[in-house]
């Protein structure tokens, strides 16, 4: 009985050391990357006067995203994650109310072709407060919007460029199921100011294959709110739906 107990202790210690070595290896230096497709469902409204997403003919759309993150052991220097979010919508719909993007008014009953591009590039600077089987990252994201809003019908045409940089609070919490390759977590960005509200959140489950090069799959559900009320841009759109991505760890 004593021999079995001692063997059990040795096995447990060996298993714990192996797991700790695997976890601490990521803290030295790591590069994380991913690319995926998000099946986005649109709702809300756009314009001033505004028209609903349904009237504009907005339908589900596959929006792509990709990112790379670099983590390091240098004290006081934040880690970096850069992500590209391609958010587009191109459709035609018959509006029930007057509609305008900038200074051209489209009368009710008009068939309007709209082209929205609210794509953005995120640069997130964050610190790891937990980095083992529980992971907690907190920091700030600088989001650069580079796109446009267009509308046209017969002889009418209206267009504005969307060019703005906005800071957001960044956070990520992830739970790694030890020695299984599975993990689950939530990640998001948020800011609210002067009647503007920008946020995006995703809940996800990931699996990393046991191989020389860490490759994996990630599935989840993502929600994005773009509520902007500025002199040149007025939009209150929400996108939500499932996504899938391939993920890499070097």
C-alpha positions as YAML, in Angstrom:
chain: A
units: angstrom
residues:
- id: 1
  name: UNK
  ca: [0.00, 0.00, 0.00]
- id: 2
  name: UNK
  ca: [2.84, 2.33, 0.87]
- id: 3
  name: UNK
  ca: [4.54, 1.57, -2.46]
- id: 4
  name: UNK
  ca: [1.35, 2.39, -4.38]
- id: 5
  name: UNK
  ca: [0.94, 5.69, -2.52]
- id: 6
  name: UNK
  ca: [4.55, 6.72, -3.20]
- id: 7
  name: UNK
  ca: [4.19, 5.84, -6.89]
- id: 8
  name: UNK
  ca: [1.02, 7.87, -7.06]
- id: 9
  name: UNK
  ca: [2.80, 10.86, -5.56]
- id: 10
  name: UNK
  ca: [5.66, 10.57, -8.03]
- id: 11
  name: UNK
  ca: [3.26, 10.27, -10.95]
- id: 12
  name: UNK
  ca: [1.28, 13.28, -9.79]
- id: 13
  name: UNK
  ca: [4.41, 15.39, -9.34]
- id: 14
  name: UNK
  ca: [5.70, 14.37, -12.78]
- id: 15
  name: UNK
  ca: [2.36, 15.21, -14.37]
- id: 16
  name: UNK
  ca: [2.23, 18.58, -12.60]
- id: 17
  name: UNK
  ca: [5.78, 19.46, -13.65]
- id: 18
  name: UNK
  ca: [5.06, 18.49, -17.24]
- id: 19
  name: UNK
  ca: [1.98, 20.68, -17.32]
- id: 20
  name: UNK
  ca: [3.75, 23.63, -15.66]
- id: 21
  name: UNK
  ca: [6.62, 23.38, -18.15]
- id: 22
  name: UNK
  ca: [4.13, 23.40, -21.03]
- id: 23
  name: UNK
  ca: [2.26, 26.38, -19.58]
- id: 24
  name: UNK
  ca: [5.40, 28.39, -18.76]
- id: 25
  name: UNK
  ca: [6.82, 27.80, -22.24]
- id: 26
  name: UNK
  ca: [4.13, 30.05, -23.67]
- id: 27
  name: UNK
  ca: [5.17, 32.85, -21.33]
- id: 28
  name: UNK
  ca: [8.69, 33.04, -22.84]
- id: 29
  name: UNK
  ca: [7.70, 34.00, -26.36]
- id: 30
  name: UNK
  ca: [4.70, 33.10, -28.45]
- id: 31
  name: UNK
  ca: [3.15, 34.03, -31.77]
- id: 32
  name: UNK
  ca: [-0.56, 33.39, -32.22]
- id: 33
  name: UNK
  ca: [-2.41, 33.77, -35.49]
- id: 34
  name: UNK
  ca: [-5.82, 32.99, -36.88]
- id: 35
  name: UNK
  ca: [-8.12, 33.50, -39.85]
- id: 36
  name: UNK
  ca: [-11.83, 32.89, -40.09]
- id: 37
  name: UNK
  ca: [-15.24, 33.64, -41.51]
- id: 38
  name: UNK
  ca: [-18.15, 35.16, -39.61]
- id: 39
  name: UNK
  ca: [-21.75, 34.50, -40.74]
- id: 40
  name: UNK
  ca: [-23.14, 37.94, -39.85]
- id: 41
  name: UNK
  ca: [-26.83, 38.80, -39.54]
- id: 42
  name: UNK
  ca: [-27.56, 42.54, -39.82]
- id: 43
  name: UNK
  ca: [-30.15, 44.50, -37.84]
- id: 44
  name: UNK
  ca: [-30.69, 48.12, -36.84]
- id: 45
  name: UNK
  ca: [-30.74, 51.23, -39.01]
- id: 46
  name: UNK
  ca: [-28.56, 53.66, -40.93]
- id: 47
  name: UNK
  ca: [-28.72, 57.21, -42.23]
- id: 48
  name: UNK
  ca: [-30.31, 60.49, -41.11]
- id: 49
  name: UNK
  ca: [-33.22, 60.32, -41.82]
- id: 50
  name: UNK
  ca: [-32.63, 56.68, -41.00]
- id: 51
  name: UNK
  ca: [-33.95, 53.52, -42.62]
- id: 52
  name: UNK
  ca: [-33.96, 50.02, -41.15]
- id: 53
  name: UNK
  ca: [-31.54, 47.34, -42.28]
- id: 54
  name: UNK
  ca: [-34.52, 45.30, -43.52]
- id: 55
  name: UNK
  ca: [-35.75, 48.12, -45.77]
- id: 56
  name: UNK
  ca: [-32.26, 48.53, -47.20]
- id: 57
  name: UNK
  ca: [-32.22, 44.84, -48.07]
- id: 58
  name: UNK
  ca: [-29.38, 43.84, -45.75]
- id: 59
  name: UNK
  ca: [-29.02, 40.08, -45.53]
- id: 60
  name: UNK
  ca: [-26.64, 37.62, -43.91]
- id: 61
  name: UNK
  ca: [-23.10, 38.03, -45.13]
- id: 62
  name: UNK
  ca: [-19.81, 36.15, -44.67]
- id: 63
  name: UNK
  ca: [-17.35, 38.66, -43.21]
- id: 64
  name: UNK
  ca: [-13.73, 37.60, -42.93]
- id: 65
  name: UNK
  ca: [-11.22, 38.39, -40.20]
- id: 66
  name: UNK
  ca: [-7.63, 37.52, -39.41]
- id: 67
  name: UNK
  ca: [-5.17, 38.37, -36.65]
- id: 68
  name: UNK
  ca: [-1.69, 37.89, -35.25]
- id: 69
  name: UNK
  ca: [-0.61, 38.32, -31.62]
- id: 70
  name: UNK
  ca: [2.89, 38.48, -30.17]
- id: 71
  name: UNK
  ca: [3.49, 37.71, -26.50]
- id: 72
  name: UNK
  ca: [6.85, 38.10, -24.74]
- id: 73
  name: UNK
  ca: [8.40, 38.05, -21.23]
- id: 74
  name: UNK
  ca: [9.69, 41.65, -21.18]
- id: 75
  name: UNK
  ca: [8.39, 43.33, -18.00]
- id: 76
  name: UNK
  ca: [6.16, 46.42, -18.31]
- id: 77
  name: UNK
  ca: [6.06, 46.13, -22.12]
- id: 78
  name: UNK
  ca: [2.57, 45.21, -23.33]
- id: 79
  name: UNK
  ca: [1.83, 42.36, -25.69]
- id: 80
  name: UNK
  ca: [0.47, 43.18, -29.13]
- id: 81
  name: UNK
  ca: [-2.44, 41.83, -31.17]
- id: 82
  name: UNK
  ca: [-3.33, 43.16, -34.63]
- id: 83
  name: UNK
  ca: [-6.64, 42.13, -36.19]
- id: 84
  name: UNK
  ca: [-8.31, 43.01, -39.49]
- id: 85
  name: UNK
  ca: [-12.12, 42.96, -39.54]
- id: 86
  name: UNK
  ca: [-13.75, 43.06, -42.97]
- id: 87
  name: UNK
  ca: [-17.34, 44.29, -42.49]
- id: 88
  name: UNK
  ca: [-19.20, 44.92, -45.74]
- id: 89
  name: UNK
  ca: [-22.74, 44.90, -47.08]
- id: 90
  name: UNK
  ca: [-23.90, 45.47, -50.67]
- id: 91
  name: UNK
  ca: [-27.61, 45.29, -51.43]
- id: 92
  name: UNK
  ca: [-30.71, 46.86, -52.97]
- id: 93
  name: UNK
  ca: [-34.00, 47.59, -51.20]
- id: 94
  name: UNK
  ca: [-37.14, 49.70, -51.48]
- id: 95
  name: UNK
  ca: [-37.26, 52.21, -48.64]
- id: 96
  name: UNK
  ca: [-40.49, 53.03, -46.79]
- id: 97
  name: UNK
  ca: [-39.26, 56.36, -45.42]
- id: 98
  name: UNK
  ca: [-37.04, 59.20, -46.60]
- id: 99
  name: UNK
  ca: [-33.39, 58.25, -46.33]
- id: 100
  name: UNK
  ca: [-30.08, 60.11, -46.42]
- id: 101
  name: UNK
  ca: [-26.45, 59.25, -45.77]
- id: 102
  name: UNK
  ca: [-24.99, 62.74, -46.09]
- id: 103
  name: UNK
  ca: [-26.77, 65.56, -47.91]
- id: 104
  name: UNK
  ca: [-28.88, 63.78, -50.54]
- id: 105
  name: UNK
  ca: [-32.42, 62.69, -49.57]
- id: 106
  name: UNK
  ca: [-33.88, 59.58, -51.18]
- id: 107
  name: UNK
  ca: [-37.69, 59.78, -51.08]
- id: 108
  name: UNK
  ca: [-39.86, 57.01, -49.66]
- id: 109
  name: UNK
  ca: [-40.77, 54.32, -52.18]
- id: 110
  name: UNK
  ca: [-37.43, 54.55, -54.01]
- id: 111
  name: UNK
  ca: [-35.38, 51.46, -54.85]
- id: 112
  name: UNK
  ca: [-31.96, 52.28, -53.40]
- id: 113
  name: UNK
  ca: [-28.68, 50.44, -53.91]
- id: 114
  name: UNK
  ca: [-26.44, 50.75, -50.86]
- id: 115
  name: UNK
  ca: [-22.82, 49.79, -50.32]
- id: 116
  name: UNK
  ca: [-21.55, 49.87, -46.74]
- id: 117
  name: UNK
  ca: [-17.92, 49.19, -45.78]
- id: 118
  name: UNK
  ca: [-17.26, 49.48, -42.05]
- id: 119
  name: UNK
  ca: [-14.03, 47.48, -42.06]
- id: 120
  name: UNK
  ca: [-11.51, 48.21, -39.34]
- id: 121
  name: UNK
  ca: [-8.00, 47.37, -38.16]
- id: 122
  name: UNK
  ca: [-7.48, 46.74, -34.42]
- id: 123
  name: UNK
  ca: [-4.20, 47.17, -32.60]
- id: 124
  name: UNK
  ca: [-4.57, 45.83, -29.05]
- id: 125
  name: UNK
  ca: [-1.94, 46.47, -26.37]
- id: 126
  name: UNK
  ca: [-2.54, 44.24, -23.36]
- id: 127
  name: UNK
  ca: [-1.00, 42.66, -20.27]
- id: 128
  name: UNK
  ca: [-1.38, 39.07, -19.09]
- id: 129
  name: UNK
  ca: [-2.65, 39.04, -15.50]
- id: 130
  name: UNK
  ca: [-3.11, 35.26, -15.53]
- id: 131
  name: UNK
  ca: [-1.18, 32.91, -17.79]
- id: 132
  name: UNK
  ca: [-1.65, 29.22, -17.01]
- id: 133
  name: UNK
  ca: [-4.78, 27.08, -17.31]
- id: 134
  name: UNK
  ca: [-6.67, 30.30, -16.50]
- id: 135
  name: UNK
  ca: [-5.80, 33.21, -18.80]
- id: 136
  name: UNK
  ca: [-6.77, 36.84, -18.26]
- id: 137
  name: UNK
  ca: [-5.67, 39.65, -20.59]
- id: 138
  name: UNK
  ca: [-6.60, 43.31, -20.15]
- id: 139
  name: UNK
  ca: [-5.61, 46.34, -22.19]
- id: 140
  name: UNK
  ca: [-6.69, 48.88, -24.77]
- id: 141
  name: UNK
  ca: [-7.52, 48.62, -28.47]
- id: 142
  name: UNK
  ca: [-7.03, 51.32, -31.07]
- id: 143
  name: UNK
  ca: [-9.58, 50.69, -33.84]
- id: 144
  name: UNK
  ca: [-8.99, 52.34, -37.21]
- id: 145
  name: UNK
  ca: [-12.07, 52.48, -39.46]
- id: 146
  name: UNK
  ca: [-11.35, 52.77, -43.17]
- id: 147
  name: UNK
  ca: [-14.41, 52.44, -45.35]
- id: 148
  name: UNK
  ca: [-17.40, 54.19, -46.87]
- id: 149
  name: UNK
  ca: [-21.16, 54.47, -47.01]
- id: 150
  name: UNK
  ca: [-22.74, 54.76, -50.47]
- id: 151
  name: UNK
  ca: [-26.29, 54.99, -51.78]
- id: 152
  name: UNK
  ca: [-27.63, 55.51, -55.31]
- id: 153
  name: UNK
  ca: [-30.94, 55.42, -57.16]
- id: 154
  name: UNK
  ca: [-31.53, 56.63, -60.74]
- id: 155
  name: UNK
  ca: [-29.97, 60.12, -60.82]
- id: 156
  name: UNK
  ca: [-29.39, 60.35, -57.04]
- id: 157
  name: UNK
  ca: [-26.09, 59.45, -55.42]
- id: 158
  name: UNK
  ca: [-24.79, 59.97, -51.90]
- id: 159
  name: UNK
  ca: [-21.45, 58.92, -50.41]
- id: 160
  name: UNK
  ca: [-19.24, 59.58, -47.41]
- id: 161
  name: UNK
  ca: [-15.89, 58.16, -46.35]
- id: 162
  name: UNK
  ca: [-15.53, 56.55, -42.94]
- id: 163
  name: UNK
  ca: [-12.09, 57.39, -41.58]
- id: 164
  name: UNK
  ca: [-11.74, 57.42, -37.79]
- id: 165
  name: UNK
  ca: [-9.62, 55.98, -34.98]
- id: 166
  name: UNK
  ca: [-11.35, 55.04, -31.73]
- id: 167
  name: UNK
  ca: [-9.90, 53.67, -28.44]
- id: 168
  name: UNK
  ca: [-11.70, 50.75, -26.77]
- id: 169
  name: UNK
  ca: [-11.21, 48.72, -23.61]
- id: 170
  name: UNK
  ca: [-9.92, 45.23, -24.41]
- id: 171
  name: UNK
  ca: [-10.35, 42.06, -22.37]
- id: 172
  name: UNK
  ca: [-10.01, 38.31, -22.77]
- id: 173
  name: UNK
  ca: [-10.67, 35.43, -20.39]
- id: 174
  name: UNK
  ca: [-9.86, 31.84, -21.35]
- id: 175
  name: UNK
  ca: [-10.00, 28.51, -19.56]
- id: 176
  name: UNK
  ca: [-7.67, 25.74, -20.82]
- id: 177
  name: UNK
  ca: [-8.71, 22.20, -19.99]
- id: 178
  name: UNK
  ca: [-5.28, 20.74, -19.03]
- id: 179
  name: UNK
  ca: [-3.74, 18.13, -21.30]
- id: 180
  name: UNK
  ca: [-6.77, 17.88, -23.61]
- id: 181
  name: UNK
  ca: [-6.18, 20.59, -26.24]
- id: 182
  name: UNK
  ca: [-9.60, 22.10, -25.51]
- id: 183
  name: UNK
  ca: [-10.20, 25.64, -24.25]
- id: 184
  name: UNK
  ca: [-13.15, 27.98, -23.88]
- id: 185
  name: UNK
  ca: [-13.29, 31.72, -23.40]
- id: 186
  name: UNK
  ca: [-14.71, 35.14, -24.10]
- id: 187
  name: UNK
  ca: [-13.03, 38.15, -25.72]
- id: 188
  name: UNK
  ca: [-14.22, 41.65, -26.46]
- id: 189
  name: UNK
  ca: [-13.79, 45.40, -26.91]
- id: 190
  name: UNK
  ca: [-16.02, 48.19, -25.60]
- id: 191
  name: UNK
  ca: [-16.43, 51.97, -25.47]
- id: 192
  name: UNK
  ca: [-19.33, 54.35, -24.92]
- id: 193
  name: UNK
  ca: [-19.11, 58.15, -25.24]
- id: 194
  name: UNK
  ca: [-21.29, 61.12, -26.32]
- id: 195
  name: UNK
  ca: [-24.13, 58.92, -27.51]
- id: 196
  name: UNK
  ca: [-21.77, 56.60, -29.41]
- id: 197
  name: UNK
  ca: [-21.54, 52.93, -28.49]
- id: 198
  name: UNK
  ca: [-19.06, 50.51, -30.01]
- id: 199
  name: UNK
  ca: [-18.60, 46.96, -28.81]
- id: 200
  name: UNK
  ca: [-17.88, 43.48, -30.03]
- id: 201
  name: UNK
  ca: [-17.82, 40.26, -28.07]
- id: 202
  name: UNK
  ca: [-17.24, 36.64, -28.92]
- id: 203
  name: UNK
  ca: [-17.67, 33.43, -26.94]
- id: 204
  name: UNK
  ca: [-15.60, 30.56, -28.27]
- id: 205
  name: UNK
  ca: [-14.42, 26.97, -27.96]
- id: 206
  name: UNK
  ca: [-11.04, 25.96, -29.36]
- id: 207
  name: UNK
  ca: [-9.17, 22.73, -29.94]
- id: 208
  name: UNK
  ca: [-5.43, 22.50, -30.62]
- id: 209
  name: UNK
  ca: [-4.14, 19.37, -32.33]
- id: 210
  name: UNK
  ca: [-1.19, 17.57, -30.77]
- id: 211
  name: UNK
  ca: [1.48, 18.16, -33.40]
- id: 212
  name: UNK
  ca: [4.93, 19.67, -33.84]
- id: 213
  name: UNK
  ca: [3.32, 22.88, -35.10]
- id: 214
  name: UNK
  ca: [0.31, 23.84, -32.99]
- id: 215
  name: UNK
  ca: [-2.66, 24.01, -35.32]
- id: 216
  name: UNK
  ca: [-6.24, 24.19, -34.21]
- id: 217
  name: UNK
  ca: [-9.86, 25.04, -34.86]
- id: 218
  name: UNK
  ca: [-12.05, 27.61, -33.16]
- id: 219
  name: UNK
  ca: [-15.82, 28.02, -33.29]
- id: 220
  name: UNK
  ca: [-17.92, 30.61, -31.54]
- id: 221
  name: UNK
  ca: [-20.59, 33.27, -31.62]
- id: 222
  name: UNK
  ca: [-19.80, 36.94, -32.17]
- id: 223
  name: UNK
  ca: [-21.81, 40.13, -31.66]
- id: 224
  name: UNK
  ca: [-20.80, 43.61, -32.87]
- id: 225
  name: UNK
  ca: [-22.58, 46.92, -32.23]
- id: 226
  name: UNK
  ca: [-21.77, 50.01, -34.31]
- id: 227
  name: UNK
  ca: [-23.81, 52.90, -32.92]
- id: 228
  name: UNK
  ca: [-22.30, 56.14, -34.25]
- id: 229
  name: UNK
  ca: [-23.99, 59.55, -34.12]
- id: 230
  name: UNK
  ca: [-21.60, 62.08, -35.57]
- id: 231
  name: UNK
  ca: [-22.08, 65.03, -37.93]
- id: 232
  name: UNK
  ca: [-20.89, 63.03, -40.94]
- id: 233
  name: UNK
  ca: [-21.85, 59.45, -39.96]
- id: 234
  name: UNK
  ca: [-25.07, 58.18, -38.39]
- id: 235
  name: UNK
  ca: [-25.53, 54.44, -38.09]
- id: 236
  name: UNK
  ca: [-26.99, 52.06, -35.54]
- id: 237
  name: UNK
  ca: [-26.16, 48.59, -36.80]
- id: 238
  name: UNK
  ca: [-25.77, 45.29, -34.97]
- id: 239
  name: UNK
  ca: [-24.11, 42.22, -36.43]
- id: 240
  name: UNK
  ca: [-24.30, 38.81, -34.83]
- id: 241
  name: UNK
  ca: [-23.84, 35.18, -35.76]
- id: 242
  name: UNK
  ca: [-21.56, 32.14, -35.58]
- id: 243
  name: UNK
  ca: [-17.99, 32.01, -36.83]
- id: 244
  name: UNK
  ca: [-15.27, 29.46, -37.46]
- id: 245
  name: UNK
  ca: [-11.54, 29.98, -37.67]
- id: 246
  name: UNK
  ca: [-8.25, 28.17, -38.13]
- id: 247
  name: UNK
  ca: [-5.75, 29.07, -35.41]
- id: 248
  name: UNK
  ca: [-1.99, 28.69, -35.15]
- id: 249
  name: UNK
  ca: [0.56, 28.90, -32.36]
- id: 250
  name: UNK
  ca: [4.29, 29.13, -33.04]
...
